[in-house]
Amino acid sequence: MKRWFYRILSLMLSVGILGACLLCCASYGDRTENRDASSSPLPAGGTALQKPEEEPLEKEEQMRGVWVPFMCLDMTGTDRSEESFRLRMKEICENISSIGCNTLILQVRPFGDALYTSSYYPSSHLIVGEQGNPMTFDPLAVALTEAKRCHLRLHAWVNPFRVQTQKTPSLLSSDNPAQQWITNPDSEKRRNVLTTENGLMLNPASEEVRKLIINGVREIASRYEVDGIQIDDYFYPDNDEECDREEYEAYCKKAGDLPLSHSEWRKQNINSLISGMAEAIHEAREGCVFGISPQCNLENNEKMGADVEAWGAVKGYADYLCPQVYVSPDHPYLPFAEAIKEWRELIKNPDAAFYVGIALYKLGTDADEGTWLLRDGLIAEECRCAEENGADGVMLYSYEYLMTEQAQQELQQAFSKE
């Protein structure tokens, strides 16, 4: 009798252990099923369940991000207090979370300034009224607190080159690096800032400028528990080949008989910055990702010195790309699905995530030759198209349009399946 009892007990234990193993394997599969198998190379001598030395980006949760541009953060008309800003961020985060989104992309450096405590950039006029005035609280720290309360990730959005656009901001503070360079008696220092038809921008060809920008993102990643840092689509002006002619001609003299073309030289300058930013961010904060949101049109990127093909194919540049595919499904020249497929083919680095920027702001308008008015449900259609073509999620531009009745209906339809 005892012998049968022990046999039954042994069988029960074996089944229990087997069940636990199966459960463990199933759980592991749930976390990895959305990854491209090629993105998870095994270390030498590894087994199927052994964790690689460097895990690629987690892709099991679809990105649902919302861009919050500087216009939404302008505290004009308020008492500019921490409490007023906290209430603003509380409302923003709750609204983003309520629609089913999980990531806030917050613009923290729009004009060579800072919506955070910085050792490199002056305080933003959006917060303090006039650029460089003392800041009595830390806007990014407040935003992080509110984002965490709403279970949102936060990516700090940086415009690396823009200093002033059409007199915005109206004044540059004396501690703004751009202002210090502009007023420097050394003509070479003054060339760190370029004048374009749109305003003032930092010169990507300057090593001193690139160092400033790299130090700036390192500062954010090291001081704040941000989940990511993103730069947008402002590189060289695509319609101005003369603003940096002086630097290009100086380069040609040094290069000798085989200089790069003006376009390729611009790409080289931008790529040097991008790789330096990626390295600085990863060194400063483990798990903090670096993303780029370029324009949708590949020809425009070429004109701007944005080497999107390299960023999508070569490790060491971006952890994710989020092209701004701000076109309708029925766009007469570049329909949404066609644009998505071009970008999906371009992103060859298996460790890089692919997100799609969607134009929430065009809903109900006659943009793209009226094609946004042809039918309802276009946002849901584009979200579905992005997922079907291998995108890891979407980002919506922008928060300003998130709470309109049409946007709410469209997004509920887009996200209702989950």
N, C-alpha and C positions, 0 to 999 in steps of 0.2 A: 504493500500500500504506500509506504513511504517512498519507494522507488518511483511509483507513478506520480506521486505528489511533486517530487523534485523535478521530474521530467516536464510536468505541466508548468511548474514555476520557471524552469529554464527557458521553455518556449515563450512564456509571457515576457520575460526579460528581453529575449532576443527580438521579439516583435516590437517592444517599446523602444529599444535602441535603434532598430531599423527605421521606425516611424520618426524618431527624432532626427536621424540623419536625412531622411527624405524632406522633412520640414525645413531643415537648415539649408539644404540645396535649393528648395523651392524659394526660400526667402532670398537667397543670393541671386537666383535667377530674376526675381522681381526687381532687384536694384539695377540689374545690368542688361535687361532685355532690350532697352531702347538704344544701347550703344552699338555703334558699328564694331563688328568683331575685330577689325583691323586696328581699332583705336586702343586695344588692350593687349599689347604684346607681353608675353610671359618672360620673366627674367630667366637667365640661363639656369637650366636644371629645375625650373619651377614646375608646379603641378597646377591643375585647372583651378583649384581653390586657393592657391597661394596669392597673396596681395602683391601686385607689382611694386617695384621700388618707387615709381612715379605714376600715380594714378592720373588718367586723363580727366577732363572736366566731367562732373556728374551731369548726366543728361536725362535722368529718369523723370524729372518734373518739367513740364513745358513752361517756358518763360512766358509770363504775361506781365509785361512792363508798361509803365506809363511815364512819358517824359514830362517833367515839370520845369518849364523854362523860366528864365529870370523875370518875365513879365508877371508871373504869378506870385513872385516873392517881393515885389516892390511894396515897401511899407509906407509909401506916401499916403497921407490922409489918416495915419494912425499916430499914436504917441511914440512909436518906434521902440517900444519896451519889449523885454523878453516875454512877458505875458501875452502881448498882442501877437508876437511871432509864433508863440507856442499854440495859441488858438488857431492861427492860420494853418500851421502844420498839422494840428490835430484834425481839422476839417479835411485837409488834403488827404491825409493817410486813411482816414475812415472812409472817405468816398472811394478811394482806389481799392481798398480792401472789400468794400461792399459790392463791387461789381465783379469780384472774383479774380482780381489781379494780385500778383504776389511780389512785384518789384517796383520800387520808386527810383526813377532816374532823375536826380536832382541837380540842377545847374548851380554849381558852386563857384565857378570862375568865368563870368561872361565877358569881362572887359579888362583883362590884365589886372584883376582885383580879386578879392576873396570874400566869400560868405562863410568864413571860418577864421579862426585865429591863425595868422600866417607870419612867418619870419621873412617872407620873400615878397609878398604882395600886399598892397594897401587894402583897407576895409572898403567894401562896396558901397557906392552911393545908394543902392537899393535899400540897404539896411540903415545906414547912418545919415542919409540926406546929402552929404557931400563927400566925395571920395577922400579917404584918409582920416576922416573924423574918428575919434575914439569909439570903439565898440564896447558896449556895456555887457554883452553876453555873446555866446558862441552859437550862431545860427545852425551850423552843421551838427553840433552836439545836441541841440534841441531836436532837430529833425531826426537824428538817429534814435533818440528816446521815443519819439512818437511813432516812428516806423516800427521799432521793436514791439511797442505796445500793440500794434495792429498786425504783428506777425509778417511784416514786409521786409524784404531785403532792400538795401539801399546801395545804388551805384552813384558815385560822385561824378558829375558831368562837367568836363573842363573844356573850354575853348582855348587852345594853347597859344594862338597867335593874335587874336583880335584885341586891340587896345581901345579903339574909338570908332564909332560908325555914325556918320551924319550928326556929329556933335553930341553923341551919347557915349559916355557921360559928358556933360558940358564942360567939366573941368577935370584935369588930371592932377592928382595930389603930388606934392614935392617928393614923397617917398615912393612914388611909382617908378619902377626901374625904367620904363619907357620914357617918362618925363626926364629922368636923370640923364638918359642917353641923348635925348633930343637936344638938351641944353648943354651938353658937354662940348668944350672947346675943341676936342679931338674929333676931326671929321670922320675918322674910322669908327669911333664910338657912335657917332650920330647915325651911321649907316645900319646900326642894329635895329632901327625902326624905319619901315618903309611907308611912304605915302602913296596910297592908291586912290582910285576914284571913289571908293567906298569909305575911305578914312585912313586910319593908322593901323599897322600891323607889325608884329615883331618879325624880324628877318630870319627865315629858316636857314640861310646860308651861314649865319654867324654861330660859331662854336659857343660863344658866350651866351647867346640867346638859348641855344639848345640846353646848355647846362642849367640855366635858370628854370626852364620848363621841367626838366628832369628832376631837379631838386624840389620843385613845387609838388609834383605828384608823389615823390618819395615822402614828403612832409605829410600829405594827406593820409597815405597808407600807414605810416608809422604812428600817427597821433590818433587816428580815428578808426573805429571798428567797422569800416565800410566793407561791403561785400564785393565791390568792384569799382573801377575807375574807367570812365568812358570819355573819349574825345569825339567831336562831331566832324562835320564835313568841310570845315574852313581850313584850307591849305593855301596854296598860292592862288591869287585871283586868276580865274580861267580866261579872262579877256584882256589881260595886261602882261605883255611880254617885255615891257620896258622897265618896270619898277625895280627889277634886280639886275638890269643889264650891266651895271658897274661891277658887281660881284662875279657875274658870269664871265666877263671879259678878263678879269683878273685871274680867274681860275684857268681860262684857256691859255694864258701866257705861261702859267706854271705847268700845265699839262703837256705842252709841247705839240708834237705833230698829230696826236690822236686824242683830242679831247672828246668828252661826251657831248652829245647834243644838248641844247638848252633844256629840253624836256627831260632827258635822262639825268642830267646834272641836278635838276630840281628834285627828281625822284630820289636820288642818292642822298640829298640833304634831308628830306623827309624821312627816309628809311633809317638814317642814322639816329634821328630823334626817336622814332617809333621803337626801335630795338633798345635804345637807352631807357626809355620810359618803362617798357615791359620788364627789363632787368631790375630797375630800381623798385618797381611796385612789388615784384615777387620776392625780392630780398627783404623789403620792409614789412610785409605782412603775408604770412602763409595763408593760402586759400583765397586771397584777394585777386580777382580776375581783371584783366585789362582788355577793354573792348573798343572797337572803332565803328562808327556809324557813318560810312561814306555815302555819297550820292548814288542814286540808282543807275544813272546813265554812265556807262563805262567810258564813253568818249569824253565826258566832262571830267571824270576822274583823271584821265590821261593828261588833260590840259592843266589840271591843278597840281600835278606832281604827286598824285595819290596812287601809289603802286599797289593797287588792290589785288592784282594777281599774285604778287609776292606775299602779301599779307595773308592771303587765303591758302597758300601752298607751303610756305616755309615756316618751320617752328622758330620761335624766338621773336615773333612780331605780336600777333594778337591771340588772345584766348577765345575771342568771339568776334565775328563781324555781323553787323546789323545794317545792311543797306536800306536806305530810305526809299522804299518802293511805293512812292506816293502817286500811284497811277491807278486808274479804275480797271476792272476786268475787261472793259470794252474800249480801252484807250486806243485811239485810231493809229498810233504809231508804235507804241510799246505796251501791249496789254500786260496786265499783272502776271498772268501765268507764264508768259514768255520771259518776262524779266526774272521771275523766280528761278526758272530753269537755267538761265544764264548764270546766275549767282551760285546755284547749287553745284554746277559743273566747275565753277571757278574755285570753290573752297575744297581743296584737295588734302589739306592737313587734317588727319583723322582726329586729332586732339582739339581742333577748333570747333566751337559751336557756331551754328548758323541761325541767326534770328532775322526776322523780317519786320521792317518798320512800315506801319500802315497809317494812312492819312485820315485820321478821324476828323480832321478839320475840313475835309472836302465834302463831308456828308451834306446832302441837301443843297449843294451849290451847283453852278453850271460849269465848274472846272472840267478840264479835259474834254472840251467841246461838248459839254452837256451830258457826258456819259454817266455821271454820278446820279442823274435824274431818271435813268431808264427804268429802274426797278428798285424795290426795297431789298433789304438783306445783303447788301454788298459787303459789309464788314464781316459777316458770318461766312460769306462766300470766299473772301480773301483769307480769312483764318484757316478755313478748311483746305483751300488750295495750297497754302504755305505748308501745312502739316503733311498733305499728300505728296508734296515734293521734297520732303526730307528736312524741313525746317524744325529747329528745336524749340520754337516758340515765336512770339510776336512782341513788338513794342508799339505802343499807340502814341501818335502825336496829334494833340497833346492834351494835358490836363484841362486846359481852358475850355475844351469842347466835350469833356467826359460826361458832364452832368446835364447836357441837353436832353430833351425828351427823346429825340430820334436816336442819339447815341446810346442812351440807356436801353432802348428797345433792341437796337442792333446788337449790342454787346450781350444782352441777355440771351438772344438767339444764338450768338456765336459760342457762348460758353455753357449753354444749358445742357449739352450732352454729358457734361461731367458733374 
